Amino acid sequence: MAGGSTRAQPDQRRRRPRKRRPHRPLTWARFWQGLRTYARNTWARWFTIIGGLAILLTVPYLPGDVSALRQNTDLQQRGRTAQAVVVEVRHEHHGGYRGGSWDEYWPVTQQSVDGDVFTASLRRYSTRDPDVYERGSRLAVLYDPDHRWTVALAGDDARAFLERQVRHGVTVGAVGLALVAVGLPFDVRRARRKRRRTETGRPLGTAPRRPCR
């Protein structure tokens, strides 16, 4: 080569300024069009999220409600009735999402059977109304003659309450399971199609980036 050295000339090309899109006023037509597009692209994900939350809310409580209903049914058939006194009304405060909260109240009863005095905490018959149970009031209860510490509230109202709890839990859980069954497969297929389109549109010879160590 010739004796003189050459310098690399800097790139003189200038980037073209991006053209700004003209501002279009928001109209009801554009609003509904954007809402439809958003719903069409995200409905499966929302189905999965809402259904999963419904299942998570049902799983911790439904088995206990079903067990309490079976116990009440069994004691209705072979249990014995006794008069109990509410010796304590227990209270628990629950903090909800975004500041929502509620209070739960349930009775602790004391029974006397053949000179044997014992107490029972009836948590499964809890309520949000603080006036349902009062200390010193008398309640009719059912107890297992073989295991006297197994106690349930007597009467059709107590059984109807448990049935409503189980029915509500089954309904919420079934709806949540149906939403997940519909939304999750569709969302997975959409994610796979999006990944394939991304890989297809990548230039030849372009390798995926490796994480820096």
N, C-alpha and C positions, 0 to 999 in steps of 0.2 A: 504494500500500500504506500501511498505518498507519505512524506514525512509529517505533514500536519495532522493533528487529531481533530475529530469532529465532535461537536456537542449535540446531544439530543435536543431537538427543538421542542419546546413545550407545546402542548396541544392548544392551538389557537381557536378551536371550535367553541363556540358559546352555546350554552344551553338555551333552548327556546323557552321563554316564560310560559308557564301553564295558563291555558285559557280558563278563566273562571266562568262557571256556568251562570247564566243570567238568573237572577233571583225571581222565583215564581211564587206568587202569593198562595198561601194555604187556603184551599177551598174544601168544601164538604166532599166533593168528588175525589180529590186527591187524598183526603183523609181516609175515606172508606177503601180506596184502592190500596193504600199502604197497609191498612189494617187487614185486608184480605190477603195480601202478599205475606205479611208477617204470620198470620194464622196458618196459611198453607205451608210455610216453611218450618214452623215450630210446633204445630199441634201434637205431633208424635212425642216430642220431648216433654211437653206439658202434661200429656196423658201419663207418661212414665213417672214424672215427678209427683203429680197429684195422687196417682194410684199407689206409689210407694209410700207416701206419707199416710194414706188411709190404712195401708197394711201395718205400718209401724205403730199407728195409734190403736189398732185392734189387737195385735198379737199380745201385748202385756196384760190385757184385761179380759179378753174373751175366755181363755181357759179357766180362770177363776170364777167367772160368772156361770159358766156351764157346770162347774163342779158344785157351786152353791145351789144351783137349780136342782141338780141330781140329789144332793143331800136333802133339800127341802122336800122333794118328791118322796124320797125314801122314808123320811121321818113322818110325812103325812100318812104313810101306809102302816108303819109298824112302830112309830114313836109314841111317846106318852106326853100328855099336856101338863103343864105346870104354870103357876103364876110367878112371875118374876118382877123384881123391883129394879128400876134403872138407878144404879149407884153412881154412874159417871157418864157424862156425854163428852166423848173425845172429839177433838177438833184438829184439823190439819189444813194449812194454807198452801195452795198450789199457785206458783207463778207461771203465767202463760206467755205466749209469744207476743212481742210488742206491747208489753204492759198489761195484757189481759190476765186476770187471775180469778180464782174462785176458792171457796171454803167448803170443806167436807166435814160432815158431822155423823157420828154413829154411836150407838148406845153400848154401855157395858152393863150387863144384867147380873143380878144375884138371885139364884134359885135355891130352894130348900126342898130336898127329896129324901124322905125317910130319915130326917135328922141330919142329913149330909148337906152342908152349905157349900156352894161353889159358884164361881163367876164365869162369865163368858163375854168375850168381845165380839160383837156382831158387825164386823167391818163390812161384810158383803151387803149389808142393808143400809149403807151410808146414803146420805141425802145432802143437798145443798141448802135446804131450808132449815134454819136454826131452831124453828119452833116445833118441828116434828117430834123430837125427843126432849123430854124434860126430866131433870133429876128428881127422883122420888116418885115418878109415875109408875104404874103397874102395867105390865104387858103379859100377854099369853104367849108362851114359848113351847116348842117341841124339843124333847131331848131323847137321846138314844138310851134305852134301859141297860144296854150292855156297856156303853161308854157315855157316862152321864155328862162329861164335858163337851160332848158334841151337841150343840144347841142351835136351833133355828127359830125364827119368828113364826108363830102360828097365824093362820087366817088366809083368806083368799087374796087380800090386798098385798101381803108380803110375797106370795107366790106370783101374783100378776106383775109385781115390780121386777122380780128376777126374770120373768119371761120377757118383759120389755127390754131389759138390759141385754139379754142374749140375742133377741131379735134385732136390736139396733146394732150390736157388734157384728152379727152375721151379715147384715145388709151392707154396712160400711166396708167390711172386709171383702165381700163378694164384688162390690162395685170397684174397689181398689184393684183387686186381682184382674178384673176384666179390663180396666184401663191399662194396666201394665201389659197384659197379654196382647192388646191391640197396638199400643204405642211403641213398646220396646223393640219388637222385630222390625217394624217400619223404620225406626230411628237408626237401628244397626245397619240395615240395608242402605239407607241414605248416606251414612257415614262411609260405608265401603265404596259406594259409587263416587262419592266426592274424592276419596283417596285415589281411586283408579284414574279419575279425570286429572288429578294433580300430577300423578306419575306419567300419564300419557302426554301431557302438555309440557313436560320437562325436556329441554334440548338434549340431543344426543351427546354422549360423553360427559354429561353432568352427573357427578356422583353425589349422593347425599352427604351432607356435612356431618363430620364426626365431632362428638363433644370434646371440648378442650380439656386437657388434663392439667 
